[in-house]
Every structure is written in C-alpha cells, then in structure tokens.
Amino acid sequence: MATDYYAVLGVRRDASQEEIKKAFRRLARELHPDVNPDPKTQERFKEINAAYEVLSDPQKKQVYDLGGDPLSQAGGAGGAGGFGAGGFGNFSDIMDAFFGTASQRGPRSRTRRGQDAMIRIEVELDEAAFGTTKDIQVDTAIVCTTCNGEGAAPGTSAQTCDMCRGRGEVSQVTRSFLGQVMTSRPCPQCQGFGTVVPTPCPECAGDGRVRSRRTLTVKIPAGVDNGTRIQLAGEGEVGPGGGPAGDLYVEIHELPHPTFQRRGDDLHCTVTIPMTAAALGTKVPLETLDGMEEVDIRPGTQSGQSIPLHGRGVTHLRGGGRGDLIVHVEVQTPTKLDPEQERLLRELAKLRGEERPQGTFQPGQQGLFSRLKDAFNGR
C-alpha cells in the first residue's frame, strides 16, 4: 500500500469510528482550501479526505485492512487524488467538520407524537367558585383499530424501499471546486421512511389513525377563572403511525352572573336603597353563592360605602380559603314627592336645622393623568 491512511489521519489501526471522525474533522478545519490555499496544503487535504473515505466506511476499511485498494474497487478517485463516496462525499460531513454539527441520518420513523388539542368550555360562576365535573365531546385522531396503527392492510406489512434499500435517502455525485461531492436527500419513493406500504389500510389510508368523537369527564377544580387551562395528558391527537398522543387542554370561559362581578377571588355587587333606609338602617336580603343572607345596613350609611361579607367569594385556586363578597351601597334620592311627603321632609329639615344648608366644599377629584402631572411637577 502506497499510503497509510491511519497515519494520514494520525490514529491507531484499532481506532473507533468516533476517533476517526474526530481526527478528520480536526484536520479538515486546518487544511481546507478556503482556509489555507497553499497547493501543498490542498494535496494534503485530498489525502485526509481519501483516508476518511476509506476508514469511515466499514466495507472499504475491511478491503483496505486486507491489502486491497478500496477506492479503485469502489470506482472512487483512487489513492489520495480525489473525493469519492466518503470524506466530504456527504454534505453533512462538511457541516460536521466546520460547524461541529451532524445531520440525522438513516430512515425517518413513521411513528411520531401527536399534536396537542384544545377545547373551550363554559362554566357558571358557582361552578368556578366551588369546582365541578363536566362531560365534554372531543373530536380527535385515535389509533386505527383495523391496522393497529401500522398503516398496512390486514395481512400485509411494510416492505423495504427498493430505491434507497431502507436507508431513507438517496445520494447524488456532483462536481465542485473540492472535486466530486456527494449530496444526500430524502428518498422520493418512500419519503425518507426507508419502507413503503404497498397495500395501505382501507380504514385509515395508511396513516395509522382515524378521527373519532369520544366523551371525556373533566374535573374542574374550585377557583378556576377565565383563561384557566386544564391539562389532560395523553388525551390529544394520536400521532401518525399510531404514535403517542399529545395532550388536551381545556380552557375555561366563565359566564357573566346577573348579580355578581368577579375581580380575582372577590365578588362585588351593588345594592340600591332609599335615603330613609340609609338614614334609619335596615336589613336587605341577598342571594349569595352560599344561599340567602341578610346584609346589615347600619343607620347613617352613605352612598358609596361598601359592606364586606368575609369568606363569601370564590375559593382560592392555590391554597385554602375564599375571597370576600363586597356589597356596594347606593343611596337613592327621590325625584318626585307628593305634597304630604314634601311637607314631612321640610318639617324634618326644620327640626335638623337644614332648611338653608351651607354645604361643605372640597377640591374636586383628580383623574389619573392629573395626579401624575402633579407628581412630576413636585406638587
């Protein structure tokens, strides 16, 4: 043998494929013509490429170790003079040598994970506050029961592709400034799977899955809010080839309540009472999420005051306890009085010395932007 390929790459004769590849990558980065255009370096670059072509291919390596000329027998460039099916014969080896990455080789799997799915459900306020269970209809892909996800008709099976011989890719030799360069692409006959299905399953057309509507029972925890998503692992779409299913996400949409407005875990409502009730005090019945309760309106309650009912709100989603129910009071002033009502009110005003009230004036309430402006001006 005129050339010792092991010495060219600087590896032992019992070196592993990983050691041979690392040595080639290191030398290729140093000797590539784009990095070092010296003619002697280019010859050396061709030598390491030819060495890697032989030593990275188990069949050529065996011929070489037995004393034969694997490049000549394989129809390659021969010796150290050209670029054959190994070395930079695959574009992924160029990327691997210069960027330290390697493309995935070999046939693609027909079995892949399925996609996640999402469904939106509506719940009432009390269901969100205390939790519930709901049955939902889900239309997703499931494993084809006819072929059990294989994609082939019953009694048949997938066969090795005769174009790529199961490799999932085909190669093409082109010429470049480096010499002969072999590029690989997915096999057009099997789409890179390495196998073909001569007789697809009539139920799923070879996909290994079919669409089906099924019913699921979803447990909705107490304290969910608008936009809360509940994850059901493995209840989404089954993957191609009967692959593992994705997840199903159930998104909560809380319906408006006729009485209460939710703010976080607190509930708010407004009660309107006449001015006499505000002055004298009263008790107002209110239907809460826990049942009927009476709201105690203290004598002298002013419009805009709020009365908290502690622990009557929504359950905290994380942690124990509940929010509060806040009752806002609005005092209603009568707009029309009959003569007797007017007389009584005037008499009351006289008794209270309020016939000609002077009133109490205070600065008007500022808006947000006015307060920010004053803050920047140092007021």
Summary of the structure (lengths in Angstrom):
residues: 379
radius of gyration: 40.6
end to end distance: 94.5
largest distance: 128.6
contacts: 1073
relative contact order: 0.10
helix: 26%
strand: 28%
